[in-house]
Amino acid sequence: MRKKIKTNKIYERVVEALDNIENIVPRTISETYTFKGRKSPNIIEKVILSFTKEGDIILDPFMGSGTTLIASQKSNRKFIGIELDNYTYFVDKVLFENIDSITLDKAFERIKMNIKDQIMSLYETKCCGKKNYIKKILFDPQNGKEGYFNPAPNREIKQGKNVKLIKKCPICNFKEKIFDEFDWNKIQEISQIDISKFPTDLYFVNSRINITSSTGAHKYGAIFTHRNKVALLMLQKEISKLTPSKEKEFLQQVLVSALSLARIAMYGSSTDILYHVVNESAQDMNVWELFESKYKKFCRFQKEYSYALTDNFSNGSKYLVVNDDYCKYLKKHPEIIADAIITDFPYTDQVPYLERNQMFRIWLNHFDDNNEKFVLTKEMLDSELVVTNAVKRKEKNLEAYYHDIDNMFKVFSEHLLEGSPVVIFTKLGKMKYFNVFAKIIDYARKNGFEYTFRIGVEKNDPTLRKQSAYKNTLINEVIIGFEKLPKNKRYFYIGDINYEAKIVDDIYKILKKTKDAPYTMTAAVNKIRKELSLLGIHYNENIEEIIVNTIKNNFYIDENQEIQLDKKRLYLDQEDEDTLFKKLYELVPFYIANLLEKKGKFVLEDLYVELIDELSDGNNKTLYSLLNDDNNIREIDKLVEDKTDTDGKYYIKKELPKDFNQNAIDIATMDPYEFENLCKKLLECENFVDVHRKGGSGDLGVDIVAKFFNGNTSEIWLIQCKRWVSKVDATPIQRLISERERLGANKIACYTTSGYSKDAKKIAAIQNVDLIDGEKLIIMLNKYFPGKYYNSNLY
């Protein structure tokens, strides 16, 4: 049902550009501030170069960490970024605006001179009687004093040494020691220092990101030690003393970015897990060390991406970025027309940004000069595209999310040139996300777009071992492409109903019921015209063209304009899973051959992506269910191994025996219609006449009808053609026998590239059915076309 896109070569170009490219977010970006959902600027640049030219406008309506901005500037494109979250917007502003480095260094050195020693004194310790400083402590928070002296074992605690030091001890020469009474007394001493100014706000409860009232995680201070609270307040006090300036804003954001590491964290855990209350195997880090490290990383970011810096973030000569809801901003600016939209919009409940960034926003609300900038407003909460289980956001459910996606594509369509792409980066990992993905494609089509490609970019140079299970490919980061269609090529929707999908469903049901009378294109179009008239739809030439093309794209139309089920298509919404997997399995060799012809080599992921894109048409629900079954996966994996060789990393073409014609065609990988035409040609060589394709409209099992003169007697033959890998069982043979009786034919035969089951052979012997298996078929072909064909099922 997918629309044919003229720009297929562009999509091939982007696939080629991303072949074997490393999907890496540089450390300079990933370590600067904690933002979930960063994209690789290198990959974005390749996408931009594939789809656009110099000076084109790139629009990112959900800008996030700014990697699309970086890639657009490196590619010499204009850029418009929109970011809803005020915290994210202002940390981006700090990073991308030019700053006076001398003034900044002086401000940092002033803070260092005024407060470093005081903060470091909080972490003072002794090793072998010599003064030192704690870099990190590993402990069990829930066990009080015992949790420091005897923490739960983990791989970083060696010989009981759970205190990591800033510098090596000059006596024992180690950078670690066992927690002792001096350290405990220091903690007791610090516990007397006033921390009343430390925020005590309550978070939105959201169990998915570990903000739960049962653990106390909804309280701002629950995941910070008293010592680190003291240190953070000391630092903040010094920053607050600075004169308002860009340099002050820079240092303020440095401190805020350190909060994610200054909390009590599970040893070895990701900073993405912000709100988990850790009871054991925790780590507590030196706040000054974190602050100074973050300062260096912020400075390194500006140095490395100097080409992307600007004097005016919100209205520069090279780009502009605004803090607003994308929908409201674009509606206020209808003049904005982009050449490409490249983004990663919030994908259901994977990234509740506004809730996740509460830690940073609350701190800024308390201490920033202009704290109103960081208020989490109801307008922001209402505007976010998200599904969340936060108690205070019950209205943000899946139904509301679908409505927002529908509106998103509507807005995209209003601000994008025809023929231009929307490229979305996202991670797919659970069935519900795939089901939502099918909805995303549906809403894209409703609003004038077509789904064009899906590229997995998570693994670099994947090996067969890595790709041995399809479930591993399901968690890939993927790039998904859409194209804005011209008005006369768009999908035909009536309300929220894709009427083209309804046409397919209706015709399928009719064909399954049809036995004798053919169902023609004329009959189908007339029936649909009457239906539309009853719905009050004005029928015109454009609508008729859509109807005709929908039928042609989803069914096989013979020379008599008779509509038949397409043997190269899976009717995912209509057929049961057993039937679908059988068809899918038999089509796999054809897609293997296509991949080898196009690429020369492939990994399993390539095959599955090909199957999904070619067969699912965006409606992935049923197909993913098939490909999530371990038994199905094992069968497909084995089939791939049977049909190919490997070079250690990739599947490659199976080497033919030396006595074979190396250019011979493998009949086991033909598509069903190529195989039928080959059988037709063979029958003609065997002196059959009036040979023509029958292809019962309801897939009744007769593919070819022919005459054979046996002496003076004319015999009518019905032939079934099965380009199969698995053995043909009794069911198709019984169907063929039934058609012989119904149509009054004299003889019936089945030609296959595989073999026959015992039951099929038994019934065939009783009912006088000629069975031609894969071995006999090759012998017959070699008689008339020596060396031109071979059958990979035979070896």
Buried (B, 14 or more C-beta within 10 A) or exposed (E): BBBEBEBEEBBEBBBEBBEEBEBEBBEBBBBBBBBBBBBBBBBBBBBBBBBBEEEBBBBBBBBBBBBBBBBBBBBEBBBBBBBBBBBBBBBBBBBBBBBEEEBBEEBBEEBBEEBBEBBBEBBEBBBEEEEBBBBBBBBBBEBEEEBBBBBBEBEBBEEEBBBBBBEEBEEEEBBBBEBBEEBEEBBEEBEEBEBEEBBEBEBBBBBBBBBBEEBEBBBBBBBBBBBBBBBBBBBBBBBEEBEEBBBBBBBBBBBBBBBBBBBBBBBEBEBEEBBBBBBBBBBBBBBBBBBBBBBEBBBBBBEBBEEBBBEBBBEBEBBBBBBBBBBBBBEEEEEBEBBBBBBBBBBBBBBBBBBBBBBBBBBBBBBBEEBEBBEBEEEBBEBBBBBBBBEEBEEBEBEBBBEBBBBBBBBBBBBBEEBBBBBBBBBBBEBEBBBBBBBBBBBBBBBBBBBBBBBBBBBEEBEBEBBEBBEBBBEBBBBBBBBBBEEEBBBBBEEEEBBBBBBBBBBBEBBBEBEEEBBBBEBBBEBBBEBBEEEEBEEEEEBBEBBBBBBEBBBBBBEEEBBBBBBBBBBBEBBEBEEBBBBBBBBBBBBBBBBBEEBEBBBBBBBBBBBBBBBBBBBBBBBBBBBBEEEBBEBBBEBBEBBBEBEEBBBBBBEBEEEEEEEBBBBBBBBBBBBBBBBBBBBBEEEBEEBEBBBBBBBBBBBBBBEBEEEEEEEBBBBBBBBBBBBBBBEBBBBBBEBBEEBEBBBBBBBBBBBBBEBBBEBBEEBEBEBBBBEEBBEBBEEEBEEEBBBBBBE
